[in-house]
Amino acid sequence: MSNVSQFLFSTAPKAITAGGPGSNGYWRRDVYRVPGTFTWTAQKSGKVKVQAIGAAAGASGGYPGASGAFGEKTLTVTVGQTLTLVVGAGGVGSLAAATSGNGGATSISGSPVGGTPLGLTGALGAKEAATSTFGTAGVATGPWDMSFAGALGTSGKGSPASASPLRAGIGNPTGSGGAGWGGAANGSGGSSTHAGSYGVMGAPGLTSTGGVQVNTDNASLHGKAKPFWDLRDVDSGGGGTGLGGGSSSYSGGFGGPGAGGGSASAAGAAGGASVLGGGTGVSQSATLGAPKSGYGAGGGANSSQTGGDGGDALIMIFWDEVQ
């Protein structure tokens, strides 16, 4: 299984984890999580599995950005065959009067795929103005085995989660916390991989804890995550709410992979960031912009400043089947 920090914080554009066997029947995994164009070369003949999340749009002030789509495909390759991978960048957040940036297109092409590439459109930007729009959520194109579309945001609420192997992307109709793969936020805490959130605490995962309200100096309690291999293995809690006011401010807690970040409930605190697929909470800070969302999650809303950037795309290739 992969260590979460290794997956998220490696500086290389591609991180290879060997070991296993993995939970999905493959020994090796290649991860492409930095925007750009890459070439993957088959080192063994056999089946490979591709999982990908498309790039999200940035937020326009208090309008969160739309989130990215998900696709999964099993391919048959021979030694030396190549795949061309394009990893889209998340859209840039903007002030309310401007349209936020679009997410970049993501694709997988090459002879193992055939003539039509596997594609994930980038989500299109929002605009909070007299002629307001929430943009367009990302969708999958091409011959995926399974795919789900992203989601739109709601004015002044936490950002939507990306689509996942479980379901389509999820938005927030009422909550200021970030949505997760498990549901919407109906409070200021972030949703988890498996459930929506209520109140200031992040929703717990099946076996992991959700974040708690940050109320002590230098506290950074957040949604915890277990190691994972396949995106279906992700189990993590949502981030907790941050506080502001007086001479101190406390940032919202981080959501674990697939979970939403917590919001900032008062001016002076930053909204909680998300990590992978979950939405970012609302920021109420007059001086800080909303944080960048996790992979494929829509940009976080910030009613007083520039909206947050949408999450970049992600491509994972599993190879070397367990025989």
C-alpha positions in Angstrom: 0.0 0.0 0.0 1.1 3.5 -0.6 1.9 6.0 2.1 -0.4 9.0 1.7 2.3 11.6 2.3 4.5 9.9 -0.3 1.6 10.1 -2.8 0.8 13.7 -2.1 4.1 15.4 -1.5 6.6 13.8 -3.8 8.2 16.4 -5.9 8.6 14.2 -9.0 5.9 14.4 -11.7 5.7 10.6 -11.6 6.0 8.5 -8.4 6.3 4.7 -8.8 5.4 2.5 -5.9 6.4 -1.1 -6.2 5.5 -3.8 -3.7 2.2 -5.4 -3.1 0.3 -7.1 -4.3 -2.0 -4.2 -4.4 -5.7 -4.4 -3.4 -6.8 -4.4 -7.1 -4.6 -7.2 -8.4 -1.6 -5.2 -9.6 1.9 -5.0 -8.2 2.9 -1.6 -9.5 1.4 1.9 -9.8 2.6 5.0 -11.6 1.1 8.3 -10.5 1.0 11.5 -12.7 -0.2 14.4 -10.7 1.7 17.4 -12.1 0.1 19.3 -15.1 1.9 18.5 -18.4 2.4 15.9 -21.1 4.1 12.6 -20.3 4.9 9.3 -22.0 4.2 6.0 -20.2 6.0 2.9 -21.6 4.8 -0.6 -20.9 7.5 -2.7 -19.2 5.5 -5.9 -19.2 2.8 -7.3 -21.5 -0.6 -7.8 -20.1 -3.5 -5.8 -18.6 -3.1 -2.3 -17.1 -5.7 -0.3 -15.3 -6.1 3.4 -15.6 -7.9 5.7 -13.2 -8.1 9.4 -13.8 -9.8 12.6 -12.4 -10.2 15.6 -14.6 -9.1 19.2 -13.8 -11.6 21.5 -12.0 -12.5 25.2 -12.5 -11.5 28.0 -10.2 -13.9 30.0 -8.1 -15.2 33.5 -8.9 -15.4 35.2 -5.5 -18.2 33.5 -3.6 -19.1 31.2 -6.5 -17.2 27.9 -6.1 -15.7 26.3 -9.2 -17.2 23.2 -10.9 -15.4 19.9 -10.3 -13.8 17.3 -12.6 -15.0 14.0 -14.0 -13.7 10.5 -13.2 -12.9 7.7 -15.6 -11.6 4.1 -15.3 -10.3 1.8 -18.1 -8.6 -1.6 -18.4 -6.2 -1.9 -21.4 -4.1 -4.7 -22.9 -0.5 -3.7 -23.7 2.6 -5.3 -25.0 6.2 -4.5 -23.9 7.4 -1.2 -25.4 3.9 0.2 -26.3 3.4 3.8 -25.1 0.6 5.9 -23.8 0.6 9.7 -24.1 -0.8 11.3 -21.0 -2.0 14.9 -20.8 -2.6 16.1 -17.2 -4.8 19.2 -17.1 -4.1 22.1 -14.7 -6.8 23.4 -12.4 -8.5 26.7 -13.3 -7.3 29.9 -11.6 -9.7 31.6 -9.1 -10.8 35.2 -9.7 -12.6 38.1 -8.1 -16.3 38.1 -8.3 -16.6 40.5 -11.2 -14.4 38.2 -13.4 -14.9 34.7 -14.9 -12.7 32.2 -13.2 -10.2 30.0 -15.1 -11.2 26.8 -16.8 -9.6 23.5 -16.0 -7.3 22.0 -18.6 -8.2 19.0 -20.7 -6.9 15.6 -19.6 -6.4 12.7 -22.0 -4.8 9.2 -22.5 -4.0 8.2 -26.0 -2.0 5.6 -27.9 -2.3 2.3 -29.8 -3.5 0.4 -26.7 -6.5 2.8 -26.4 -7.3 2.9 -30.1 -8.3 5.8 -32.4 -10.4 7.7 -29.8 -8.5 9.0 -26.8 -9.8 8.6 -23.2 -10.7 12.1 -22.3 -11.8 14.2 -19.3 -12.9 17.7 -20.2 -11.7 20.5 -17.9 -14.5 22.1 -15.9 -15.4 25.6 -17.1 -15.2 28.7 -14.9 -17.8 30.5 -12.9 -18.7 34.2 -12.8 -20.3 36.0 -9.8 -21.7 39.1 -11.4 -24.9 40.6 -12.9 -24.9 37.8 -15.5 -23.9 35.1 -13.1 -23.0 31.6 -14.2 -21.7 28.5 -12.3 -19.7 27.3 -15.2 -19.8 23.7 -16.5 -18.8 20.5 -14.7 -16.2 18.2 -16.3 -17.4 15.2 -18.2 -15.7 12.0 -19.6 -15.3 11.4 -23.3 -14.1 8.3 -25.2 -14.2 4.6 -24.5 -13.9 4.5 -20.7 -15.2 1.3 -19.0 -16.8 3.4 -16.3 -17.1 7.2 -15.9 -18.9 9.8 -13.9 -19.3 13.6 -14.4 -18.2 16.3 -12.0 -20.6 18.8 -10.2 -21.5 22.4 -9.9 -21.2 24.6 -6.9 -23.7 26.7 -5.0 -23.3 30.5 -4.2 -21.5 31.1 -0.9 -21.1 27.4 -0.1 -18.2 25.0 0.0 -16.7 23.7 -3.2 -17.9 20.5 -4.9 -16.1 17.2 -4.8 -14.8 15.6 -7.9 -16.4 12.5 -9.3 -14.9 9.2 -8.0 -15.1 5.5 -8.6 -18.2 5.6 -6.3 -20.4 8.2 -8.0 -20.7 11.5 -9.8 -19.3 14.6 -8.3 -21.2 16.1 -5.3 -22.0 19.8 -4.7 -23.1 21.6 -1.5 -26.7 23.0 -1.5 -26.5 24.3 2.1 -23.1 23.8 3.8 -20.0 26.0 3.9 -17.7 23.0 4.4 -16.3 21.1 1.4 -18.2 18.3 -0.2 -16.5 14.8 -0.2 -17.0 11.7 -2.2 -19.5 10.5 0.4 -21.9 13.5 0.4 -22.6 17.2 0.7 -21.6 19.3 3.6 -24.6 20.5 5.6 -22.5 22.5 8.0 -19.1 24.1 8.2 -17.1 20.9 8.6 -16.0 18.9 5.6 -17.7 15.8 4.4 -15.8 12.4 4.4 -15.2 9.8 1.8 -18.3 8.0 3.0 -20.7 10.5 4.5 -21.9 14.1 4.5 -21.1 16.4 7.3 -23.1 18.4 9.9 -21.9 21.1 12.2 -18.3 22.1 12.8 -16.7 18.7 12.9 -15.7 16.9 9.7 -17.6 13.8 9.0 -15.7 10.6 9.9 -14.6 8.0 7.5 -15.5 4.3 8.0 -12.5 3.7 10.2 -10.8 7.1 10.4 -11.7 10.2 12.3 -13.0 13.5 11.0 -11.4 16.8 11.8 -12.4 18.8 15.0 -13.0 22.4 15.4 -9.7 24.2 15.7 -9.8 26.2 18.9 -6.3 26.2 20.3 -3.1 28.0 19.2 -1.1 26.1 16.5 -3.7 23.3 16.4 -4.0 21.5 13.1 -6.3 18.6 13.7 -7.8 17.4 10.5 -9.3 14.5 8.6 -7.1 11.5 8.9 -6.5 8.9 6.1 -5.3 5.4 5.9 -2.7 4.3 3.3 -4.4 3.4 0.0 -3.5 1.8 -3.3 -6.6 2.0 -5.6 -8.9 5.1 -5.3 -11.6 2.7 -4.1 -9.4 2.1 -1.0 -9.6 5.7 0.2 -11.1 6.1 3.7 -10.7 9.5 5.3 -12.5 12.1 7.4 -13.5 15.7 6.6 -11.7 18.7 7.8 -12.9 20.8 10.8 -14.0 24.4 11.0 -11.6 27.3 11.6 -12.2 30.2 13.8 -11.3 33.9 13.6 -11.5 37.1 15.6 -9.5 39.0 18.1 -5.7 38.7 17.8 -5.8 35.0 16.9 -7.2 33.1 14.0 -7.4 29.4 13.3 -7.5 27.8 9.9 -10.1 25.3 8.9 -8.8 21.7 9.1 -7.6 19.7 6.1 -9.8 17.0 4.7 -8.2 13.7 3.9 -8.2 12.1 0.4 -11.7 12.1 -1.0 -13.0 14.3 1.8 -13.9 18.0 2.0 -11.9 20.7 3.9 -13.5 22.7 6.7 -14.6 26.3 6.3 -13.5 29.4 8.2 -16.5 30.5 10.3 -15.3 34.1 10.9 -13.1 36.8 9.3 -9.4 36.3 9.8 -9.3 32.6 9.5 -8.5 30.7 6.3 -10.8 28.0 4.8 -9.7 24.4 5.2 -8.0 22.8 2.2 -8.8 19.5 0.7 -6.4 16.9 -0.5 -7.7 14.6 -3.2 -11.1 14.8 -4.8 -12.9 16.6 -1.9 -14.0 20.2 -2.0 -12.5 23.1 -0.1 -14.4 25.0 2.5 -15.5 28.6 2.3 -13.0 31.2 3.3 -14.2 34.3 5.2 -10.8 35.9 5.4 -10.5 39.5 4.3 -6.8 39.1 3.7 -6.3 35.5 2.6 -7.6 33.9 -0.6 -9.3 30.5 -0.5 -6.8 27.6 -0.7 -6.3 25.5 -3.8 -8.6 22.5 -3.9 -7.4 18.9 -4.0 -7.2 17.0 -7.3 -10.3 17.5 -9.4 -12.2 19.4 -6.7 -13.8 22.8 -7.6 -12.1 26.0 -6.4 -13.2 27.2 -2.9 -15.5 30.2 -2.5 -14.2 33.5 -0.9 -16.9 36.2 -0.8 -14.4 39.0 0.1 -11.4 38.1 -2.0 -10.2 36.0 -4.9 -11.8 32.6 -5.2 -9.6 29.5 -4.8 -8.0 27.6 -7.6 -9.5 24.4 -8.9 -7.7 21.1 -8.4 -5.4 19.8 -11.0 -6.0 16.5 -12.8 -4.6 13.1 -11.7 -3.8 10.0 -13.7 -2.9 6.6 -12.1 -1.7 3.6 -14.1 -1.6 0.2 -12.4 0.5 -2.5 -14.1 2.1 -5.9 -13.5 -0.8 -8.2 -12.8 -0.8 -10.6 -9.9 -0.7 -14.1 -11.5 
